[in-house]
């Protein structure tokens, strides 16, 4: 509306000029004498009035436009505030969350650094202990003790009982030759299984620390050869002929699956060659399965023995119940005879003795107390109705 004010003013000025010019021309044509000054004053007054009206209109239009602009600005500001306020709240929460995450990150970083330090210390300790263990395992006596310890652990896991299901380090002496197998496992049918827990592993331990693949392969091949040499040594001991009840094979316990697997990988025919010599290589897992099967057989044997004892006790109880029933029958018969004798005595007392005794009452020699009466017994004993149990003769 403000932009229209100059245009309106120009149009009004042009209209007034045209009007004045027309009047002047008309009056000149009518030969009327006009006062130019008066006309000019009238035009100026009209123009001033028009200008004031235009200024008033312009002022009112500007006020209305300003009010509308202020309302629109306020509405836009409110809309922008309504739009931005949730974003601000989200940004505030995001900032709080970021602060919490940063605090947690710092805490986790501290714990992680501590854990890494602990792992480094642990790795160093494990490396040292591993080196010590590898050094110790190079000692033949240490390896033997470790193998026996592993065997004992396997026995415990299998749930076997010493001196019942197995014997350790039992001395054997035949034909002047002495031997002491690591373990003799007893079977329920008086059979036995010999277990040897010594196995060479020096070459395997050296193969682990080998510098090249070729050296490692050579050492693993030597490891397989050493294990096969131990198989041959066990086969020559011929425990089957030296231990009564021993089966015709011996179990060679290898205290680690990796040692046995390495021998199988280096010599694919190792298992067939060992079995052909009646030597059965067994890892801890294999031996546990074997011993648990044997323990299960022992439990079944014990159950069978218990069942036989139950049958014997049942038979003995049955016989003794028969003997007891015979004795009880005799007691019943004797009670019946005693009752009959008692009733006969009562009848004799009532018919024979009491009439004579009451004669003293008429002679005034009796006391004031009357003689009591005696009633017979009518109860009869119940006979034992188990004739099949009455055949016992045991006292």
Phi, psi and omega in degrees: 000324179297326180292338181279344186297312179299321180296315180297319180298318179296317180296319179296318179298317178297319180295316180295320179297318179295321181294316181295319181295322181295315181294320181295318181293322182294316181293326178293322180291334179269008178057031176267146182266119183254149176266106185298323181294320180293320179297320180297321179295318179298317180296320179295321179294316179298318180295320179296317178299316180297322181294319178297319179296318179295321179295319178298315179298317180296320179297316180295318180295321178295319179297316179296316179297320179295318179297315179297319180296320179295318179296317179294321179295319178296318179296317178296320179297319178296318179297316179296320179295316178298327180283323186274332184303310178300324179296320178296318178298316178297319179295324178294314178296321178299319178296317177298317180296319179296322177295316178297317179297322179295318177298315180295322179297319179295317179296314179297322179297320178295315179296320180297317179297320178295318180296319179298319177298319178295318179296322178297315177297317180295318179297320178296317179295317179295320178298319179294315180294323178296318178297318178296318179296316179298321178294319180292323183291347176286345177279126183298318181295319179296317178298320179296316179296322179294319178298318178294322177296318177297320178297317178298321178296318178297319178299317180295318179294330179283348178075034181265155183251127180292150181069356175244309181258341181202164176228141179253142174049044179282130184281134179236132179222115178221134178055037178077000179253130182255148178210156179216088179295153181297325182202141173240116181265128180270138174258156183301332183265031177069016175268166183221151175237129179269134178236129176246133187250013182259126180217137180287141179213012181298315182295324179295316179297323177291328180293328180298322183262018181292148183277336183223163180294323180294318177296322180296317180297319179297319180291323177292323175296319176296322178299315178297321178294321179295319179294321178293325176297323177293324176299315180297321179295320178292322179297326181288338180291335173051056180297333183301325180269350184255343180243121181298129178082004182287140175289168187275028175212163179234142179266121176264106182276121175257117191289011178205135180298326183294324180296317181288320179297321179298320178294320178296318182293320181286330181225092184302338181264011184301314183296314179298319180294322180291316180296324178299335178263013180062035174239123183254106176292137182220130173275172179305317180296318180295317182292323177300317179298317180296313183292326177293324175297319178294318178298322177296320177299321177297319179295321177294323177296317179295321177297320179295318177296318178297321179296320178296319178295323177296319178296316179296317178295322178296318178296316179296318179296318179301315180296319182289328174297322177296317178296317180297320179297323177297314178298320179294324177297319178297319178299318179298316179297316180295322176297320178297316179296320179296321178296317178298317179296322178296314180296324177295319178295319178297318179297319178295321179297315184289323186267333187248314188274311187297318178302319180293319180294323180292343178296337177291334180295322180288340179267002178059033176250356180272163177283173181288341181276126181285153179291132179285155176269156179241123181266143178288164178262125181256001182281135178245146179284150179270131182282145176287121184258046176234075185296332181289344179262357184272006184272355182292148181236002183288139182270000000 
